[in-house]
C-alpha cells in the first residue's frame, strides 16, 4: 500500500505548493483539446487540493517532441480547458524548469492552479536526469503522483523528482487504479474471465502468461486472434499475423488448452481500407486467401458475450477488430455491452486502458462498468508484475 493524498492532513496542505504529475497527453487539433477524458480524470485530485487551500502546480508530458520545444505540442491549450473545467483561474508558464516557473509557483494565490509546459520539451525528462529532477522538485513542497498512464516510465517527473521532494503520495486517480488493478491480481472472484484483443501478442505475452493460471477463461479477438488461429494450423488469408509470435501462440495454446477461446467466425473483407469493399461473416477455418479478418463474427460475439455475462470478475484489454471503422466495430461494442450487463448483475469489471478504453467510451458505456483504466501500457505492466517504477518511488502507507 502507498500513502494517498486523502490521508494527508488538511493542515499539511494549507498554503503549500503541491507538485502534481498529471497525464495531460491529450489529442489536439487546431490548438484545441479534442478529447478531455484525461483532464476530467484529474479533477477530483485538483478539487481536493483547492478545497484544502493548497496551491497545485501541474507537470505533464504531451506527445513525443524528443527533447525539443514544438509549439504544436504545447500544454497551453490544456491549461485553457482546465480553467473551464475547474471554473477557476489557471495560469500557464514555460518552460517547466526555469526560474520563472519557480517564481510563478511561489506567487500562486489560494484557489489558482499553475500548469507548466510540456516536460518532454526537455531531453532530461525521459533520461531521468538528476539535475532536471532536482529543478522540478523546487517547484513544490510535496509531490502527488496522479499520472497512472506514465508510471511505467522511469522519467524525471515520475521517479527522479521523488529523490528530492517528500512526502511523495498517490493522487486520487492513481489510488483508484491501484485498488482496482490490485483486486484483479490478489483476489478475483470466480469465475474470472479475461478478453484480449488488439494487434500483437508480443506486447502482452507477459500479462497473458500471468493471467492464464489465475483466470477461468481467456477470450481472444482482434488481429491477435489471427496469430493464434494460424498457430493452430488454419489459414488466415491476408489477415494481419504476427509471424514472429507464432511459437509463443503455440505454447500458450498448449498450456491453456480449452480455457482459451478463439473466434468461431470472423468478418472478412478483401480491402479493409476501402469503405465500399464488401464484408461478410465466415467460419474461422474458411477465411478466403484474398481476404482479411477485420472483426469477430456474430456467433463469436454471442459466445463471448455469454461467457462475460456469466463472470463475477472480468478484465478486457484490446478491441475485437478494426473498431475505428463503424462497420467493423460491432464485435468490440458487443463485448462492451456484455461487460455492462455483467456489471449490472454485480460483477467486478475492468477495462484496461488504451484502445479498449476508447472503444468503451465510443459505445457510450464508460459509466456502466466498474473501472476504466487511464493507462494502457501501465495497466498491463502492473497486472503482470504487481508494481511500477513510478509506484515504487512513492511513500508507503
Secondary structure, DSSP 8 states (H G I E B T S, - for coil): -B-BGGGS-GGGTTT-EEEEE------EETTEES--HHHHHHHHHHHHHHHTT-EEEEE---S--TTS--GGG-SHHHHHHHHHHHTS-EEEESSSSSHHHHHHHHT--TT-EEEE--GGGSTTTTTT-HHHHHHHHTT-SEEEE--GGGTTS--TTTTGGGGTS--EEE-HHHHHHHHHHHHHHH---SSEEEEE-SS-STTTHHHHHHHHTT-SEEEE-HHHHHHHHHHTT---TT----GGGHHHHHHHHHHHGGGEE--SEEEEES-TT-TTS-EEEEEGGG--TT-EEEEE-HHHHHHHHHHHHT-SEEEEES-SS-TTSGGG-HHHHHHHHHHHHHHHTT-EEEE-SHHHHHHHHHHT-GGGSSEE-S-HHHHHHHHHHS--HHHHTS-B-
